[in-house]
Amino acid sequence: MTDVPDAVAVTNVLYRYAELIDLGDFEAVADLLADCVITVEGVPGEQHGRDTILAMYVDWTRRYSDGTPRSRHLLSNPIVAVDADAGIATVHSSYTVFQQTDVLALQPIIVGRYHDTFGRRAASDGSLEWRFPRRHLFTDLTGDLSQHLLHGLH
């Protein structure tokens, strides 16, 4: 694999998250976020640790017979700041989630923002990789989440 600029590499990790969640691969999502502390605007507390994060996705997100949540997370407007010397990056981005099921026509169901912090660390193969140490979620607009979430939002 060729080297990519840090800003692109960080953004690729963000896009990988969206790809994995739409595939319903919550194990891989938990691996990607294993070192992350997740907070949600207006909700007390934080989620952290691979097992806790896996349970969060399994317990909250409905999956269908094909194993997916029948959703598409579109990430947009990434504002990336990288301090390569410190091995730290921040990304503020927007998300729009579309969903279509047998009872729900294709439509946007939620819109919000991610404020992510990334850190660079050594991977198991000795290369450097960007990881999520912190993610803060904002929910700005909601539509029909009845086919997506297993519980109502707070």
Backbone bond lengths (Angstrom), bond angles and torsions (degrees), N, CA, C in turn:
res aa  C-N    CA-C-N  psi(-1)  N-CA   C-N-CA  omega(-1)  CA-C   N-CA-C  phi
1 M - - - 1.453 - - 1.528 108.68 -
2 T 1.291 116.30 136.67 1.465 120.10 179.99 1.521 109.99 -80.04
3 D 1.324 114.72 154.14 1.457 119.56 176.63 1.519 109.31 -68.59
4 V 1.321 115.61 140.25 1.458 121.28 175.45 1.520 107.47 -120.05
5 P 1.318 116.77 152.23 1.472 119.00 177.53 1.532 110.54 -57.12
6 D 1.328 116.25 149.98 1.454 120.88 -177.39 1.525 112.93 -55.82
7 A 1.325 117.72 -41.23 1.471 120.28 -179.10 1.527 111.02 -61.74
8 V 1.312 116.96 -38.14 1.462 120.87 177.89 1.524 109.85 -70.75
9 A 1.312 117.37 -42.76 1.466 121.33 -179.56 1.530 111.07 -60.83
10 V 1.321 117.17 -42.68 1.462 121.34 178.89 1.527 110.08 -64.66
11 T 1.313 116.59 -45.58 1.460 120.73 179.64 1.531 110.65 -63.29
12 N 1.323 117.36 -35.80 1.465 120.30 177.11 1.524 111.89 -62.76
13 V 1.325 117.50 -35.99 1.470 120.38 176.89 1.529 109.22 -64.74
14 L 1.302 116.69 -42.13 1.460 121.72 177.46 1.533 110.22 -59.84
15 Y 1.319 117.18 -45.92 1.466 121.44 179.53 1.526 111.58 -68.16
16 R 1.321 117.10 -32.40 1.469 120.32 177.59 1.525 110.09 -63.08
17 Y 1.337 117.24 -39.72 1.461 121.14 175.66 1.526 110.26 -55.28
18 A 1.338 117.33 -49.81 1.462 121.28 -178.64 1.526 111.10 -60.59
19 E 1.322 116.06 -42.20 1.460 120.37 179.36 1.530 111.03 -61.61
20 L 1.318 116.98 -45.88 1.468 121.16 -177.02 1.519 112.19 -66.22
21 I 1.319 117.32 -41.87 1.461 118.57 -178.58 1.524 110.38 -66.93
22 D 1.330 117.53 -38.15 1.463 119.92 178.80 1.527 112.19 -69.91
23 L 1.323 117.44 -25.21 1.466 120.81 174.10 1.529 112.06 -78.10
24 G 1.338 116.63 -11.79 1.464 120.68 -176.54 1.511 112.55 76.63
25 D 1.326 117.39 18.05 1.457 122.20 -178.84 1.526 109.02 -90.00
26 F 1.321 115.80 74.14 1.453 121.19 -175.82 1.523 112.40 -69.65
27 E 1.328 117.29 -25.40 1.469 120.36 174.24 1.536 109.36 -62.11
28 A 1.336 116.59 -46.56 1.465 120.63 179.85 1.530 111.09 -68.96
29 V 1.341 117.63 -35.20 1.468 120.65 175.03 1.528 108.92 -60.64
30 A 1.327 116.57 -45.36 1.469 120.39 179.69 1.527 111.15 -63.52
31 D 1.328 117.28 -37.67 1.469 119.99 176.05 1.527 110.30 -62.87
32 L 1.332 116.43 -44.33 1.462 121.25 -178.51 1.531 111.71 -63.88
33 L 1.331 115.86 -35.27 1.466 121.11 -176.68 1.533 112.85 -103.03
34 A 1.325 117.33 13.14 1.468 121.48 -173.40 1.524 113.74 -56.65
35 D 1.318 117.74 -32.16 1.462 121.75 -178.06 1.524 112.60 -97.99
36 C 1.322 116.91 7.84 1.459 122.40 -170.29 1.521 112.04 -94.12
37 V 1.318 115.25 146.18 1.455 123.04 167.68 1.522 105.58 -105.09
38 I 1.331 116.47 120.78 1.465 121.88 -176.63 1.522 108.79 -108.66
39 T 1.321 115.37 128.49 1.458 121.85 174.72 1.517 108.09 -126.38
40 V 1.333 114.79 155.79 1.458 121.61 -178.88 1.516 108.15 -127.29
41 E 1.318 116.25 129.47 1.462 121.38 -179.61 1.526 110.08 -54.89
42 G 1.343 116.36 127.78 1.452 121.69 177.40 1.516 115.16 82.98
43 V 1.328 117.31 -0.46 1.468 121.11 179.92 1.528 107.58 -117.83
44 P 1.331 117.59 122.40 1.465 118.74 -179.33 1.525 111.67 -68.44
45 G 1.308 115.23 153.54 1.455 121.40 175.20 1.513 112.97 90.56
46 E 1.318 113.56 -179.84 1.454 120.61 -178.98 1.515 109.07 -146.42
47 Q 1.321 114.97 155.58 1.459 122.63 177.34 1.519 107.28 -111.71
48 H 1.325 116.79 134.34 1.460 119.39 177.36 1.521 109.45 -157.61
49 G 1.302 115.25 158.54 1.461 121.96 -177.08 1.515 110.90 92.51
50 R 1.315 116.26 138.50 1.456 121.51 -174.66 1.525 112.58 -54.58
51 D 1.324 117.99 -48.37 1.467 121.00 -176.65 1.526 111.94 -64.42
52 T 1.319 117.00 -39.64 1.468 121.26 178.58 1.515 110.30 -66.40
53 I 1.323 116.48 -42.45 1.467 119.90 -179.66 1.526 110.44 -67.76
54 L 1.320 118.06 -40.74 1.465 120.66 176.18 1.525 109.88 -59.90
55 A 1.317 117.65 -47.25 1.467 120.92 179.74 1.521 111.09 -61.00
56 M 1.334 117.30 -37.49 1.457 120.94 179.34 1.532 110.33 -59.10
57 Y 1.325 117.56 -47.38 1.466 120.18 -179.30 1.526 111.75 -70.44
58 V 1.314 117.64 -41.66 1.468 121.03 -179.94 1.527 110.48 -65.32
59 D 1.327 117.46 -42.40 1.461 121.96 -175.91 1.530 113.65 -75.83
60 W 1.324 117.67 -22.20 1.460 120.37 -174.25 1.524 114.82 -107.03
61 T 1.329 118.56 -26.71 1.462 120.46 -170.68 1.523 111.19 -108.13
62 R 1.316 116.29 122.71 1.466 122.69 179.24 1.532 109.51 -72.33
63 R 1.311 115.60 132.28 1.465 120.78 172.76 1.521 108.50 -115.24
64 Y 1.314 115.07 147.31 1.458 122.18 -175.87 1.525 110.72 -101.68
65 S 1.321 117.14 -178.56 1.468 121.54 -173.92 1.520 112.82 -59.28
66 D 1.330 117.77 -23.69 1.468 120.51 176.76 1.528 111.99 -84.10
67 G 1.330 117.24 1.79 1.462 121.86 178.32 1.515 114.73 85.71
68 T 1.323 117.71 -1.91 1.465 121.29 -178.15 1.524 110.28 -108.70
69 P 1.329 117.12 164.15 1.458 120.09 173.89 1.539 112.80 -83.73
70 R 1.328 115.79 7.31 1.475 121.82 -179.11 1.533 110.51 55.15
71 S 1.329 114.95 42.56 1.460 121.38 -176.56 1.520 110.41 -127.64
72 R 1.321 114.33 166.26 1.455 121.63 171.99 1.520 106.81 -139.01
73 H 1.335 114.79 115.27 1.460 121.72 176.26 1.523 108.15 -88.84
74 L 1.304 116.63 114.51 1.457 121.24 175.49 1.520 108.28 -101.79
75 L 1.319 115.88 122.21 1.455 121.92 179.17 1.514 107.99 -103.33
76 S 1.322 115.70 135.07 1.461 119.08 -175.42 1.518 110.72 -142.86
77 N 1.324 113.67 167.87 1.460 122.91 174.71 1.526 114.05 53.40
78 P 1.347 118.46 43.08 1.463 117.72 179.56 1.527 110.79 -68.17
79 I 1.308 115.19 127.64 1.458 122.44 174.24 1.521 105.05 -109.09
80 V 1.328 116.55 109.96 1.456 122.93 -170.27 1.523 109.89 -110.39
81 A 1.316 116.05 131.53 1.464 122.08 173.12 1.529 107.20 -128.63
82 V 1.326 116.12 123.83 1.467 121.07 -177.02 1.518 109.58 -119.76
83 D 1.319 116.05 131.24 1.461 122.31 168.01 1.528 105.19 -109.96
84 A 1.330 115.73 90.28 1.472 121.26 -173.82 1.529 111.82 -62.05
85 D 1.332 116.89 -37.34 1.461 119.63 -179.48 1.528 111.77 -63.59
86 A 1.334 116.38 -39.01 1.466 120.79 179.75 1.525 112.20 -84.98
87 G 1.335 117.05 -14.35 1.462 120.13 -178.01 1.512 112.89 70.33
88 I 1.335 115.73 35.94 1.469 122.16 -177.88 1.524 108.63 -129.30
89 A 1.326 115.97 143.13 1.464 121.03 175.30 1.520 108.59 -142.60
90 T 1.310 115.46 150.89 1.460 121.13 171.89 1.519 108.14 -123.53
91 V 1.323 114.75 146.05 1.464 121.09 175.69 1.515 107.72 -138.01
92 H 1.310 116.02 125.23 1.457 122.23 169.17 1.517 105.58 -106.41
93 S 1.328 116.86 126.58 1.463 120.64 -177.60 1.517 109.48 -143.31
94 S 1.315 114.42 167.03 1.461 121.76 176.46 1.513 108.75 -110.22
95 Y 1.319 115.98 151.52 1.459 120.28 173.55 1.523 109.83 -129.44
96 T 1.308 114.83 145.67 1.458 123.39 170.98 1.516 106.12 -131.26
97 V 1.320 116.70 126.57 1.457 120.79 179.99 1.522 108.30 -107.94
98 F 1.328 115.28 123.45 1.456 122.42 173.59 1.520 107.69 -102.37
99 Q 1.318 116.35 150.63 1.455 120.63 176.37 1.518 109.94 -146.03
100 Q 1.337 114.60 148.55 1.459 121.94 172.97 1.526 107.62 -142.64
101 T 1.313 115.97 129.27 1.464 121.64 176.42 1.523 107.99 -132.09
102 D 1.317 116.18 -177.19 1.465 120.04 177.53 1.521 112.24 -63.27
103 V 1.332 117.04 -25.77 1.472 120.47 -178.81 1.526 113.53 -111.73
104 L 1.322 117.73 -1.62 1.461 121.48 -177.70 1.520 108.84 -127.57
105 A 1.314 116.19 118.54 1.462 120.33 176.21 1.527 108.90 -65.23
106 L 1.326 116.38 154.21 1.458 120.80 178.52 1.524 109.89 -54.39
107 Q 1.349 115.10 124.15 1.462 119.58 -178.13 1.526 110.32 -164.21
108 P 1.343 116.01 156.94 1.467 118.64 172.61 1.522 108.48 -71.50
109 I 1.343 116.01 137.16 1.464 119.40 -178.73 1.527 113.07 -115.84
110 I 1.337 117.47 -19.82 1.465 119.87 178.65 1.530 108.96 -161.36
111 V 1.319 115.07 144.36 1.466 122.67 178.39 1.521 107.48 -134.00
112 G 1.318 115.74 138.16 1.456 119.12 178.67 1.504 112.14 -166.58
113 R 1.329 115.02 -159.70 1.460 121.36 -177.00 1.510 110.07 -136.99
114 Y 1.322 115.32 150.36 1.459 123.37 170.72 1.521 107.48 -114.52
115 H 1.314 116.57 134.78 1.461 122.39 167.53 1.528 104.69 -115.08
116 D 1.317 115.23 104.40 1.457 121.84 -174.27 1.515 111.32 -110.69
117 T 1.326 114.79 143.81 1.453 122.31 169.78 1.519 106.61 -115.92
118 F 1.316 116.06 137.92 1.458 122.25 179.43 1.518 109.17 -120.77
119 G 1.307 115.07 149.80 1.453 121.56 173.84 1.522 109.09 -129.60
120 R 1.301 116.10 145.54 1.473 120.94 179.13 1.518 108.27 -96.35
121 R 1.327 115.66 135.41 1.466 120.20 179.85 1.522 109.18 -147.24
122 A 1.315 114.84 168.09 1.465 120.22 179.02 1.524 109.74 -75.07
123 A 1.314 115.77 132.61 1.465 121.95 175.61 1.529 109.13 -85.42
124 S 1.313 116.77 172.08 1.469 120.80 -178.16 1.524 112.12 -62.67
125 D 1.337 117.58 -25.30 1.468 120.18 179.24 1.529 112.83 -89.53
126 G 1.346 116.80 4.43 1.456 121.13 178.60 1.519 114.25 92.37
127 S 1.322 117.80 -12.99 1.458 120.30 176.99 1.531 109.01 -75.72
128 L 1.323 115.57 169.33 1.465 120.21 176.41 1.521 108.75 -96.89
129 E 1.335 115.54 139.75 1.460 120.07 177.93 1.519 109.29 -135.31
130 W 1.323 115.24 154.90 1.455 121.60 176.09 1.519 108.64 -93.29
131 R 1.334 115.98 134.78 1.459 122.86 179.86 1.524 109.57 -128.25
132 F 1.334 115.89 161.73 1.465 123.18 177.19 1.529 110.05 -88.85
133 P 1.326 121.62 106.92 1.462 118.23 168.46 1.537 112.65 -87.73
134 R 1.346 117.35 -21.57 1.467 118.75 -177.51 1.524 110.06 -151.70
135 R 1.348 113.82 138.11 1.474 121.14 174.83 1.516 107.64 -138.52
136 H 1.342 115.95 129.31 1.461 122.01 175.16 1.523 106.95 -118.93
137 L 1.335 116.39 125.58 1.463 121.75 -176.78 1.516 110.97 -105.39
138 F 1.318 114.02 141.70 1.454 122.24 172.74 1.524 107.40 -122.35
139 T 1.318 117.27 136.04 1.455 122.04 171.22 1.511 106.85 -106.34
140 D 1.332 116.10 119.84 1.459 120.44 -176.70 1.527 112.95 -101.56
141 L 1.327 117.49 -40.59 1.459 122.22 -178.22 1.519 108.82 -141.48
142 T 1.321 117.04 141.40 1.449 119.88 177.01 1.518 110.69 -129.27
143 G 1.308 114.32 147.37 1.453 122.70 174.06 1.512 108.48 -117.23
144 D 1.329 116.35 -140.71 1.457 122.33 -178.66 1.525 109.87 -81.06
145 L 1.319 116.09 101.07 1.464 122.28 179.88 1.529 112.59 -95.89
146 S 1.326 117.42 6.04 1.463 121.53 -173.37 1.527 113.18 -63.21
147 Q 1.315 118.13 -26.73 1.453 121.24 -179.59 1.525 112.47 -96.90
148 H 1.325 116.52 -2.88 1.462 121.21 -175.89 1.524 112.80 -107.38
149 L 1.318 116.32 -48.66 1.459 120.31 -175.75 1.525 111.11 -97.96
150 L 1.322 115.21 146.78 1.462 120.63 175.62 1.523 111.84 -87.53
151 H 1.353 116.65 -11.74 1.475 123.10 178.24 1.514 107.19 -137.18
152 G 1.331 117.68 156.44 1.448 121.40 176.24 1.520 111.77 -75.15
153 L 1.326 115.97 154.61 1.470 120.17 175.42 1.527 109.00 -71.39
154 H 1.324 115.59 154.39 1.473 121.13 -179.96 1.497 110.13 -70.52
